[in-house]
Amino acid sequence: MLKIILNASNPIMPFCEPARELRIQNTPLWLNQREMLAPYVTREMEYKQGERLTPVREPAIVYRDNLYFDKPYITAFMKEALKRNRPVRAAFRADDPAFREHALPLSTSYTPAGSLYLADLWYYPNGPVAGAEPLVIDLQSKEIGYYHVPTYMADKSGDLIFQVPLRSFIAIDSWVHIFIADMVFGQFTRGARFEKRANEELAFKLKIIGKAIYEGRQVLECSEAVQVGENCVIDPSAIIKGPTIIGNNVTINAGAVIDNSYIGNNVNIGQGAQVMLSVVGDGAFLPFRAALFMTTMMEHSMLAQNTCLQMCVVGRNTFIGAGSTWTDYNLIPAPIRARDGNGNISISNRPVMGGAVGHNCRIGSGMIIYPARTIESDVVLAASAERRVIDRDITFDQSDHHKLRLAHLHQTPYHKKSKAEVESW
């Protein structure tokens, strides 16, 4: 079968990169797509935005490369598409809870069609033609609470909830969608599947209990719930609860707490650090008393001591200084707004939300960042009397390094200058 990839070239801010280059579940999006579709395709073609498709007369999967989908979703889609044996396009009901609450807000990728929304994923049994019919795949969402808080922060029940799908599909149009894909459609979905399997498969439940008894651990701390890679050094006093995945060559020091998280390769987690419902990319470093809650840290980034990130997304090769705080809740009960796929400020549909930091940023100690604010790639922010509280988005042009005499020492790979501009410095 042929795979046809349509480029979504618009950069996702504040990362200054198209979605395909960003990581979801510590895997580049383009690689995740390749792995999910590998059982169905034998060759591929790629088209840039605006290019005309070459006519083909063979079965084809066509998709835009800003889509994140997992194995359960693509398996269900392909099974039904092959059964129908006619052109189909992925679609979602407007009342699908997971789609309505998490995928649709801030998005620009879906096409309204009555009570449905169409996504940029097609199957053609005899090559691309006009007139594909909608194929609705239920995301099988389940309501899961993630915080019980005073009622003035949530609804009358005091619960903050996610609509967690057992099948994941989302178009990455905004940095908020990376958060949703990693946390709601990633970590929470993995936990929900683990719980569902344990409840429905007696053999699996007995296997977990047996391993827990044999290893002398609690059920969620046994090796069936916590997957550990090769050459890892884990202090006996560290607490690790599953379902958690830990990569190779990882060091976890005394007193660290990890709960339902994805830890990449070559990660160093210091004494007393806490990682909960988070994704930590390859080569990241969390020293003592650093904390992540429902946060993505991409590869080779560092979070200094006494800094806590909640519901944030941090790009690669970024440093965040000690004692900085990303707030996630508006003190005045106004809706939290974030930038959508067109760069406009829109309602995020989230009662609590942290912020986003791009790639290759250097953030000084003691900064306070308001909810849903973003810091663009290559930015340097030094705490000062004039700027210690970040209450608006920070662009590259507002970076503090522009004012420094040694500005040329700061590499800016995501904002490359022309030779004439560099020499003018």
Residue pairs with C-beta under 8 A, 6 or more apart in sequence:
1 40
1 41
1 42
1 58
1 59
1 60
1 61
2 41
2 42
2 43
2 44
2 45
2 56
2 58
2 59
2 60
2 61
2 127
3 37
3 40
3 41
3 43
3 44
3 45
3 60
3 61
3 62
3 63
4 44
4 45
4 46
4 47
4 53
4 56
4 60
4 61
4 62
4 63
4 128
5 33
5 44
5 45
5 46
5 47
5 63
5 64
5 65
6 47
6 49
6 62
6 63
6 64
6 65
6 120
7 18
7 20
7 46
7 47
7 48
7 49
7 64
7 65
8 18
8 19
8 20
8 49
8 64
8 65
8 66
8 109
9 18
9 48
9 49
10 18
10 341
11 17
11 18
12 18
12 19
12 22
12 172
12 173
12 174
12 175
12 178
13 175
13 339
13 343
13 358
13 374
13 376
14 175
14 315
14 356
14 357
14 358
14 374
14 375
14 376
14 377
14 393
15 22
15 175
15 315
15 356
15 358
15 359
15 377
15 414
16 358
16 359
16 376
16 377
16 378
16 414
16 415
17 359
17 377
17 414
18 65
18 66
19 29
19 65
19 66
19 172
19 173
20 28
20 29
20 30
20 33
20 65
20 66
21 28
21 29
21 30
22 28
22 29
22 172
22 178
22 298
23 29
23 281
23 296
23 298
23 299
23 316
24 32
24 68
24 172
24 178
24 181
24 182
24 186
25 32
25 181
25 182
25 186
25 262
25 279
26 247
26 262
26 264
26 279
26 280
26 281
26 282
26 299
27 35
29 65
29 66
29 68
29 172
30 65
32 68
33 63
33 65
33 67
33 69
36 69
36 70
36 71
36 74
37 61
37 74
40 61
40 78
41 61
45 54
47 53
53 128
55 127
55 128
56 127
56 128
57 126
57 127
58 126
58 127
59 123
59 124
59 125
59 126
59 127
60 122
60 123
60 124
60 127
60 128
61 78
61 121
61 122
61 123
62 121
62 122
62 123
62 124
62 128
63 120
63 121
63 122
64 109
64 120
64 121
64 171
66 109
66 171
66 172
66 173
67 109
67 119
67 120
67 121
67 169
67 170
67 171
67 172
68 168
68 169
68 170
68 171
68 172
68 177
68 181
68 185
69 77
69 121
69 168
69 169
69 170
70 167
70 168
70 169
70 185
70 189
72 166
72 167
72 168
72 193
73 137
73 139
73 167
73 168
73 169
76 137
76 167
77 90
77 121
77 123
77 135
77 137
78 123
80 88
80 135
80 137
81 88
81 123
81 135
82 123
84 135
85 125
86 125
86 133
87 122
87 123
87 124
87 125
87 128
87 129
87 131
87 132
87 133
88 122
88 123
88 132
88 133
88 134
88 135
89 118
89 119
89 121
89 122
89 132
89 133
89 134
89 135
90 118
90 119
90 120
90 121
90 122
90 134
90 135
90 137
90 169
91 113
91 116
91 117
91 118
91 119
91 134
91 135
91 136
92 99
92 103
92 110
92 116
92 117
92 119
92 136
92 137
92 139
92 169
93 99
93 115
93 116
93 136
93 138
94 100
94 115
94 116
94 117
95 115
96 138
96 139
96 141
97 139
97 141
97 143
97 163
98 139
98 141
98 163
98 164
98 165
98 184
98 185
99 117
99 139
100 163
101 162
101 163
101 349
102 162
102 163
102 170
102 180
102 184
102 185
102 349
103 110
103 169
103 170
103 171
103 177
103 180
104 110
104 117
105 176
105 346
105 347
105 348
105 349
106 173
106 174
106 176
106 177
106 338
106 339
106 340
106 341
106 346
106 348
106 349
107 171
107 173
107 174
107 177
107 340
107 341
108 173
108 340
108 341
108 342
109 119
109 120
109 171
109 173
109 341
110 117
110 118
110 119
110 171
111 117
111 118
112 118
113 134
116 134
116 136
118 134
119 169
119 171
120 171
122 128
122 132
123 132
123 135
124 132
137 167
137 169
138 167
139 165
139 166
139 167
139 168
139 169
140 165
140 166
140 167
141 163
141 164
141 165
141 166
142 163
142 164
142 165
142 166
142 192
143 161
143 162
143 163
143 164
144 161
144 162
144 164
144 188
144 192
145 159
145 160
145 161
145 162
146 160
146 161
146 162
146 188
146 277
146 294
147 154
147 159
147 160
147 352
148 158
148 159
148 160
149 158
149 159
149 160
150 158
151 157
151 158
152 333
153 160
153 329
153 351
153 352
154 160
154 351
160 351
160 352
162 183
162 184
162 188
163 184
164 184
164 185
164 188
164 189
164 192
165 184
165 185
165 189
166 189
166 192
166 193
166 196
168 181
168 185
168 186
168 189
169 185
170 177
170 180
170 181
170 185
171 177
172 178
172 181
173 340
173 341
174 338
174 339
174 340
174 341
175 313
175 338
175 339
175 356
175 374
176 338
176 348
176 350
176 353
176 372
178 296
178 313
178 356
179 294
179 296
179 311
179 312
179 313
179 353
182 279
182 296
182 313
183 277
183 278
183 279
183 294
183 296
183 311
186 262
186 279
187 260
187 261
187 262
187 277
187 278
187 279
187 294
188 277
190 243
190 260
191 243
191 260
194 225
194 242
194 243
197 204
198 204
198 205
198 208
199 205
207 224
208 219
208 222
208 224
208 225
209 219
211 222
211 223
211 224
212 218
212 219
212 221
212 222
212 224
215 222
215 223
218 241
219 225
220 226
220 241
220 242
220 243
221 239
221 240
221 241
221 242
222 242
224 242
225 241
225 242
225 243
225 244
226 240
226 241
226 242
226 243
226 244
226 246
227 242
227 244
227 245
227 246
228 234
228 246
228 250
229 246
229 247
229 248
229 249
229 250
229 265
230 248
230 249
231 248
231 249
232 246
232 248
232 249
232 250
232 251
232 252
233 250
233 251
233 252
234 240
234 250
234 251
234 252
235 252
235 253
235 254
235 255
235 256
237 254
237 255
238 252
238 253
238 254
238 255
238 256
238 257
238 258
239 256
239 257
239 258
240 246
240 252
240 257
240 258
240 259
241 258
241 259
241 260
242 260
243 260
244 258
244 259
244 260
244 261
244 262
244 263
245 261
245 262
245 263
246 252
246 258
246 263
247 263
247 264
247 265
247 266
247 267
247 282
248 265
248 266
249 265
249 266
250 263
250 265
250 266
250 267
250 268
250 269
251 267
251 268
251 269
252 258
252 269
253 269
253 270
253 271
253 273
253 288
254 271
254 272
255 271
255 272
256 269
256 270
256 271
256 272
256 273
256 274
256 275
257 273
257 274
257 275
257 276
258 269
258 274
258 275
258 276
259 275
259 276
259 277
260 276
260 277
261 275
261 276
261 277
261 278
261 279
261 280
261 292
262 278
262 279
262 280
263 269
263 275
263 280
264 279
264 280
264 281
264 282
264 283
264 284
264 299
265 282
265 283
266 282
266 283
267 280
267 281
267 282
267 283
267 284
267 285
267 286
268 284
268 285
268 286
269 275
269 280
269 286
270 285
270 286
270 287
270 288
270 289
270 290
270 305
271 288
271 289
272 288
272 289
273 286
273 287
273 288
273 289
273 290
273 291
274 290
274 291
274 292
274 293
275 286
275 291
275 292
276 292
276 293
276 294
277 293
277 294
278 292
278 293
278 294
278 295
278 296
278 297
279 295
279 296
279 297
280 286
280 292
280 297
281 296
281 297
281 298
281 299
281 300
281 301
281 316
282 299
282 300
283 299
283 300
284 297
284 298
284 299
284 300
284 301
284 302
284 303
285 301
285 302
285 303
286 292
286 302
286 303
287 302
287 303
287 304
287 305
288 305
289 305
289 306
290 303
290 304
290 305
290 306
290 307
290 308
291 307
291 308
291 309
292 303
292 308
292 309
293 308
293 309
293 310
293 311
294 310
294 311
295 309
295 310
295 311
295 312
295 313
295 314
295 354
296 312
296 313
296 314
297 303
297 309
297 314
298 314
298 315
298 316
298 318
298 359
299 316
299 317
300 316
300 317
301 314
301 315
301 316
301 317
301 318
301 319
301 320
302 318
302 319
302 320
303 309
303 314
303 320
304 319
304 320
304 321
304 322
304 323
304 324
304 365
305 322
305 323
306 322
306 323
307 320
307 321
307 322
307 323
307 324
307 325
308 325
308 326
309 320
309 326
309 354
310 326
310 328
310 352
310 354
311 328
311 350
311 352
311 353
311 354
312 326
312 354
312 355
312 356
312 357
313 354
313 356
313 357
314 320
314 356
314 357
315 356
315 357
315 358
315 359
315 360
315 361
315 377
316 359
316 360
317 359
317 360
318 357
318 358
318 359
318 360
318 361
318 362
318 363
319 361
319 362
319 363
320 357
320 361
320 363
321 363
321 364
321 365
321 366
321 367
321 383
322 365
322 366
323 365
323 366
324 363
324 364
324 365
324 366
324 367
324 368
324 369
325 367
325 368
325 369
326 354
326 355
326 369
327 354
327 368
327 369
327 370
327 371
328 352
328 353
328 354
328 371
329 351
329 352
329 371
330 336
330 371
335 347
335 348
336 347
336 348
336 350
336 351
336 352
336 353
336 371
336 372
337 345
337 346
337 347
337 348
337 372
338 345
338 346
338 348
338 353
338 372
339 345
339 346
339 374
339 393
340 346
348 372
352 371
353 371
353 372
354 371
354 372
355 369
355 370
355 371
355 372
355 373
355 374
355 375
356 374
356 375
357 363
357 374
357 375
358 374
358 375
358 376
358 377
358 378
358 379
358 414
359 377
359 378
359 413
359 414
360 377
360 378
360 411
360 412
360 413
360 414
361 375
361 376
361 377
361 378
361 379
361 380
361 381
362 379
362 380
362 381
362 401
362 410
363 375
363 381
364 381
364 382
364 383
365 383
366 383
366 388
367 381
367 383
367 388
367 389
367 390
368 388
368 389
368 390
369 375
369 389
369 390
370 389
370 390
370 391
370 392
373 390
373 391
373 392
373 393
373 394
374 393
374 394
375 381
375 390
375 393
375 394
376 393
376 394
376 395
376 396
377 396
377 414
377 415
378 396
378 399
378 410
378 411
378 412
378 413
378 414
378 415
379 394
379 395
379 396
379 398
379 399
379 400
379 401
380 399
380 400
380 401
380 404
380 410
381 387
381 390
381 394
381 399
381 400
382 400
387 400
396 412
396 414
396 415
401 407
401 410
404 410
407 425
408 422
408 425
